[in-house]
Amino acid sequence: MQSRTRCHLALTLAAALALTASSALAQISMRPGIGAIPYASATGNGTTFRTFAPNADTVAVAGSFNFWSTTSRPLFNEGNGYWSVDVPLVQAGAHYKFYLKRGTQLLWKNDPRARDLVSSVGNSVVYDANAYVWQNTSFAIPTWDKIVMYEMHIGTFGSSTSGSPPSTLDQCVARLDHLVELGVNVIALMPICEFSGDRSWGYNGSYPFSVESAYGSPNDLKEFIDAAHARSIAVTCDVVYNHIGPNDMDIWQFDGWSQNGLGGVFFYNDSRAYTPWGDTRPDFGRGEVRTYLRDNAMMWLNEFRMDGLRVDGTKYIRRVGQDGPDIADGWSLLQWINNEVDAVAPQKLIVAEDMDVEPYMTKTTGAGGAGFDSQWDASFYPQIRSASITSNDADRNMYSVRDAIAFSYNGSMQQRVIYSESHDEVANGKQRVPEEISPGNAGSWSARKRSTLAAALVMSAPGIPLLFQGQEFLEDEWFRDDVALDWSRKTTYSGIFKLYQDLVALRKNATGVTRGLSGFSTNVFHVNNTEKLIAYHRWQNGGELDDTIVIANFSATPRLNYRIGMPRSGLWKCRFNSDWTGYSSDYANTLCLTTSTNDTAWDGLAQSALISVGAYSVTMFSQGDPPPVYAPQDLNHDGAVNGADLSILLSAWGTSGSVADIDGDGTVGGSDLASMLSGWAP
């Protein structure tokens, strides 16, 4: 981690650069768009082609509309590094490339802002960004405290046959009801930008503005997002700005100019070009490159209606390598993008993948931070994963588990994303957690028990929880871009899927009895490193249906009539027991019952109670009874649909804004009456 002195120096420089960037944006926003932009005017339709090539002598556009002529459609030099031309009659679907000359260099180049491509080595394709008609126009991402994320790789999620071509966006749409059934409410897409070849994790994107052609078209992605929104599921995606490519990218030496044999106008051409993935770090100090990346982020959020972004490898944006030197321009770029998002759509969730446990990533830009809303937390998964996969109970460290649960960035529960599996943690030599526990037998009792123990902590600890695709049915294959999920395991391990369903519902407080799991307060009040048991209290405001107690047993020995402290007196009801035989017939069903406190002080709390928790199991307790659920036709909430409700409906006939508007169409009328009669139950 960079020293605090270096960090503050970088922040100071970044703040000055951010002001410069804001001024530049005011000028850039008055320019016409960049790329290939269809237009309609009183004199006819066509497409404007515009690109940044400050070192070119000439630029032309050639394509299917002019028999690929290199001379018939020259672009005009605007005098500011940009070239542009309006070409009448060119419509969406036309293929094109730019033809640039610089001295003796003759260059065929795809559009750096290509919105659609035949492939990473094919032609650019004109795309009408306004052609798609959205079906769901009022969707809003859940409040961040209620988010449960699900990381998805398009190429392997939709298919059911390994070795087949990558699954498509359309195939993934067909799987969305699985996520509805599971209960997650935010999809976290791995990168979907055009990359080299047809298979990849996506972190080698070569055209940031284009959707990977093997997955589908830009409209296919919009249909996927639309379909998710129709199911009340938000969609975020991973963007990669720390490097581009490094293969199949015509942006490399785009206009023929470069220094030191490096990338040219879009890239650093000195030691700052170096990244672990190639010498392709964008030049964060060049205004046009900053705008290129900022516009990309805003495109996904605005045009594609993404509900957030995860910015990959931010440490390699803010500094050259793990140990520096710092890149002040990179820091100010992150601040600028986050400020832009907050100015127009503060509800969008922008997450950093920094992995340096750096609190300044999620501090506001006004406080000198990068301004991210949250960040993947490198302080949680190593401890929780280690405590789960370690073979010997004696070697599990409950103090490390305590520290992982209690950690926060800047005192905020929402500023970290927590998980036990992610694409990085189940690949590159690491197996899925159940497979790590029982190599070759991920369905064993021990693998099921301990992997779901880890998942229960993810769903109950403070933070934004994330699951990785297939985790919910014990997928045992380490993540590869050419191996599809084994969907048969959802049936084989239907009980484990039910366990994950219950955990997700409890985390979202879907049943109304565990509001504390999404609350902002945590007290890890009991740590027994000898018997490997830990207990913690989660709450929002406190009280019945809010205060929630989580007890986790990290040992193979059930703990019976075990005393722990309790924050309030009275009856505490069991809301979850991972040892329930409904999850697997070979579980012990260690009783998780209603328990009553007494005045014996314990764990620093005035009350305590006796509980039992099974081997490698988690139990959760809260107080009170959930409110009754009334039928929508039961207008007076008396538990029946009868004449009293009919009277309310008839008195409101023809009005709007009434509780009697059962179907929500804005007016009390015949359809509401029909609904009431269909539910008549005196």
URURBEL-V557458 format. One record per pair of residues at least 12 apart in sequence whose C-alpha atoms are under 7 Angstrom apart, sorted by the first residue. I is the first residue (numbers start at 1). J is the second residue. If there is no record, write none. Layout:
I	J
I	J
This chain:
1	323
1	356
2	323
10	326
10	328
11	368
13	328
14	328
14	329
14	331
14	332
15	332
17	329
17	332
18	332
18	336
34	50
34	51
35	49
35	50
35	51
35	111
35	113
35	114
36	48
36	49
36	50
36	126
37	49
38	91
38	92
38	128
44	88
45	88
45	89
46	86
46	87
46	88
46	89
46	90
46	91
47	86
47	87
47	88
47	90
47	91
48	85
48	86
48	87
49	84
49	85
49	86
50	82
50	83
50	84
50	85
51	82
51	83
51	84
52	81
52	82
52	83
53	81
53	82
53	255
54	81
54	82
55	255
55	257
56	100
56	101
56	102
56	255
56	256
57	101
57	102
58	100
58	101
59	74
59	75
59	98
59	99
59	100
59	101
60	73
60	74
60	75
60	98
60	99
60	100
61	73
61	74
61	96
61	97
61	98
61	99
62	96
62	97
62	98
62	99
63	95
63	96
63	97
64	94
64	95
64	96
65	90
65	94
70	99
91	126
92	126
92	127
92	128
93	125
93	126
93	127
94	125
94	126
95	123
95	124
95	125
95	126
96	123
96	124
96	125
97	109
97	110
97	111
97	123
97	124
98	110
98	111
100	255
102	256
105	256
109	250
110	123
110	124
110	250
111	124
112	207
112	251
113	209
114	209
114	210
115	127
115	209
115	210
116	210
116	211
116	218
117	210
117	213
118	213
119	213
120	194
120	195
120	196
120	248
121	248
132	219
134	226
135	226
136	226
136	229
136	230
139	229
141	234
141	307
144	414
145	414
145	518
146	508
146	518
147	185
147	186
147	464
148	184
148	185
148	186
148	464
148	465
148	466
149	184
149	185
149	186
149	187
149	188
149	465
149	466
149	467
150	184
150	186
150	187
150	188
150	466
150	467
150	468
150	469
151	187
151	188
151	189
151	466
151	467
151	468
151	469
152	187
152	188
152	189
152	190
152	468
152	469
153	189
153	190
154	167
154	168
154	169
154	172
155	167
155	168
155	215
155	481
156	481
156	482
156	483
156	484
156	485
157	172
157	484
157	485
158	171
158	172
158	175
159	171
159	484
160	484
160	485
160	486
160	487
161	484
162	482
162	483
162	484
163	482
163	483
166	199
166	214
167	215
168	214
168	215
168	216
169	215
169	216
169	220
169	221
169	224
170	220
173	224
173	227
176	228
180	231
182	501
183	501
183	504
183	505
184	504
185	232
185	233
185	234
186	233
186	234
186	235
187	233
187	234
187	235
187	236
188	235
188	236
188	237
189	236
189	237
189	238
190	202
190	237
190	238
191	203
191	237
191	238
191	239
192	211
192	212
193	205
193	207
193	208
193	209
193	210
193	211
193	212
194	206
194	207
194	208
194	210
194	211
194	212
194	213
195	207
195	212
196	247
196	248
198	214
199	481
199	482
200	481
201	481
203	240
204	244
204	245
204	246
205	244
205	245
206	244
206	245
206	247
206	248
206	249
207	249
209	296
222	304
234	307
235	306
235	307
236	306
236	307
236	308
236	309
237	308
237	309
237	310
238	309
238	310
238	311
238	312
239	309
239	310
239	311
239	312
240	311
240	312
242	281
242	313
242	314
242	316
242	317
243	280
243	281
243	282
244	280
244	281
246	278
246	280
252	264
253	265
263	280
266	282
266	283
266	289
267	280
267	281
267	282
267	283
268	281
268	282
268	283
272	320
274	320
275	320
284	329
284	330
284	333
285	329
290	333
294	337
307	348
307	349
308	348
308	349
308	350
309	349
309	350
309	351
310	350
310	351
310	352
310	353
311	351
311	352
311	353
312	352
312	353
313	353
313	354
314	352
314	353
314	354
315	354
317	330
317	331
318	330
318	331
331	370
334	370
335	365
335	370
335	371
338	371
338	372
349	373
350	372
350	373
350	374
351	372
351	373
351	374
351	375
352	372
352	374
352	375
352	376
353	375
353	376
354	375
354	376
355	376
355	377
355	378
356	378
357	377
357	378
357	379
359	409
359	410
362	374
362	415
373	415
374	414
374	415
374	416
374	417
375	415
375	416
375	417
376	416
376	417
376	418
377	416
377	417
377	418
379	404
380	404
380	418
381	418
381	419
381	420
383	400
383	401
383	404
384	401
384	420
384	454
385	420
385	454
388	450
388	451
388	454
389	433
389	436
389	437
393	555
397	529
398	527
398	528
398	529
398	532
398	534
402	524
405	461
405	462
406	522
406	524
413	462
413	463
413	520
414	463
414	464
415	463
416	463
416	464
417	463
417	464
417	465
417	466
418	458
418	463
418	464
418	465
418	466
419	458
419	465
419	466
419	467
420	454
420	455
420	458
421	467
421	468
422	468
423	479
426	478
426	479
427	478
427	479
431	478
432	476
432	477
432	478
433	451
434	447
434	448
434	451
434	474
434	476
435	476
442	476
449	616
449	617
450	616
453	616
453	617
453	618
456	503
456	618
459	503
459	504
459	507
460	507
460	517
470	485
472	496
472	497
472	500
473	489
473	490
473	493
473	496
473	497
495	582
495	583
495	584
496	583
498	583
499	583
512	545
512	626
513	545
513	546
513	622
513	626
514	545
514	546
514	548
514	622
515	539
515	540
515	545
515	546
516	538
516	539
516	540
516	546
516	547
516	548
517	538
517	539
517	548
519	538
519	539
519	540
520	539
520	540
521	538
521	539
521	540
522	536
522	537
522	538
522	539
523	536
523	537
523	538
524	536
524	537
525	603
526	603
532	553
532	554
532	555
533	552
533	553
533	554
534	551
534	552
534	553
535	550
535	551
535	552
536	549
536	550
536	551
537	549
537	550
544	622
544	623
544	624
545	622
545	623
545	624
546	622
547	622
548	620
548	621
548	622
549	620
549	621
549	622
550	619
550	620
550	621
551	618
551	619
551	620
552	617
552	618
552	619
553	613
553	615
553	616
553	617
553	618
554	616
555	615
555	616
556	615
556	616
557	615
558	613
558	614
558	615
559	612
559	613
559	614
560	611
560	612
560	613
561	610
561	611
561	612
562	610
562	611
562	612
563	608
563	609
563	610
563	611
564	602
564	603
564	608
564	609
564	610
565	601
565	602
565	603
565	605
565	607
565	608
565	609
566	605
566	607
566	608
566	609
567	605
567	607
568	607
569	597
569	607
570	596
570	597
571	594
571	595
571	596
571	597
571	623
572	594
572	595
572	596
572	621
572	622
572	623
573	593
573	594
573	595
573	621
573	622
573	623
574	592
574	593
574	594
574	620
574	621
574	622
575	620
575	621
575	622
576	619
576	620
577	592
577	618
577	619
577	620
578	617
578	618
578	619
579	614
579	617
590	612
590	613
590	614
591	612
592	612
592	613
595	609
595	610
596	609
597	609
632	662
633	662
633	676
633	679
635	659
635	660
640	681
640	682
641	679
641	680
641	681
641	682
642	680
642	681
642	682
648	660
652	668
653	668
653	669
654	667
654	668
654	669
655	667
655	668
656	668
